[in-house]
Amino acid sequence: MGNALRDQLLKAGLVNEKQVKKAEKEKHKETRQQGHGKTNQPDGDKQRSQQAKEQKMERDRQLNQQRQLEAEKKALYAQIRQLVEQNRIPKGDGDTPYNFIDQGKVKRLYVSDPVRERITTGRLAIVRLDKEYELVAPDIAEKIQARIADSVVVFNEPKQQQPSATPEEDPYAKFQVPDDLMW
């Protein structure tokens, strides 16, 4: 169609061959420049799409990392649950309360007298399993504490017995205490 118009204008004598060639060159230059402009514009689109892809990949990576941390946390809680359930020590049928602090609140656990004594001397530890408290041995409490320290509520360090004073150091060694003395 462009050729038909050119031919008509030439026949009518409104333009000459030189003007037609000049117009074609200009049109060709415009299309080339627009073509270059179009390649620049898609580069901007490509850049934006590339940035969007990178942002999406970063979000996905963060979500995967968060999911992985949650899965690891669940695995740790499962390990703790298994340790406690396998190594649970009975509380005894005692009416003696043992008071302790958990998360800023005073809690009470009813145990027998020998169990209470073992807790205070550090031969038993109290751990939290869900919303309940269980008794475990110190070595199990250390394993639990290595996984999640907040799970161990009461873990008294065993007191090392201090060696009693030797007879040379004891200032009261030369005094005898009578057997029949009543306090």
NORDAHU-V269033 format. One record per residue. N is the residue number from 0. RES is the residue in one letter. PSI is psi in whole degrees, -180 to 180 (999 if undefined). Layout:
n:res:psi
N:RES:PSI
N:RES:PSI
//
This chain:
n:res:psi
0:M:-37
1:G:-35
2:N:-38
3:A:-42
4:L:-42
5:R:-46
6:D:-42
7:Q:-42
8:L:-38
9:L:-43
10:K:-37
11:A:-17
12:G:14
13:L:-27
14:V:160
15:N:178
16:E:-39
17:K:-43
18:Q:-38
19:V:-45
20:K:-40
21:K:-43
22:A:-39
23:E:-41
24:K:-45
25:E:-42
26:K:-40
27:H:-43
28:K:-44
29:E:-46
30:T:-37
31:R:-44
32:Q:-40
33:Q:-36
34:G:-43
35:H:-39
36:G:-37
37:K:-36
38:T:-33
39:N:-41
40:Q:-45
41:P:-28
42:D:-42
43:G:-42
44:D:-41
45:K:-41
46:Q:-46
47:R:-42
48:S:-37
49:Q:-43
50:Q:-42
51:A:-41
52:K:-43
53:E:-41
54:Q:-42
55:K:-41
56:M:-39
57:E:-44
58:R:-44
59:D:-40
60:R:-43
61:Q:-42
62:L:-42
63:N:-41
64:Q:-42
65:Q:-43
66:R:-39
67:Q:-42
68:L:-41
69:E:-40
70:A:-41
71:E:-40
72:K:-42
73:K:-39
74:A:-40
75:L:-43
76:Y:-36
77:A:-40
78:Q:-42
79:I:-44
80:R:-44
81:Q:-43
82:L:-45
83:V:-46
84:E:-34
85:Q:-27
86:N:25
87:R:137
88:I:132
89:P:146
90:K:-18
91:G:163
92:D:46
93:G:161
94:D:9
95:T:121
96:P:141
97:Y:115
98:N:139
99:F:167
100:I:130
101:D:119
102:Q:43
103:G:4
104:K:145
105:V:125
106:K:159
107:R:135
108:L:124
109:Y:122
110:V:170
111:S:163
112:D:-45
113:P:-36
114:V:-40
115:R:-42
116:E:-40
117:R:-34
118:I:-46
119:T:-30
120:T:-5
121:G:12
122:R:-5
123:L:154
124:A:153
125:I:127
126:V:153
127:R:126
128:L:108
129:D:-113
130:K:13
131:E:163
132:Y:136
133:E:156
134:L:136
135:V:165
136:A:159
137:P:-38
138:D:-36
139:I:-39
140:A:-37
141:E:-40
142:K:-42
143:I:-42
144:Q:-32
145:A:-31
146:R:-61
147:I:108
148:A:-29
149:D:-17
150:S:-27
151:V:116
152:V:-50
153:V:121
154:F:86
155:N:131
156:E:133
157:P:133
158:K:130
159:Q:134
160:Q:128
161:Q:135
162:P:135
163:S:155
164:A:139
165:T:158
166:P:-31
167:E:-34
168:E:-22
169:D:115
170:P:-18
171:Y:15
172:A:-32
173:K:-6
174:F:131
175:Q:140
176:V:125
177:P:145
178:D:-29
179:D:12
180:L:128
181:M:137
182:W:999
//
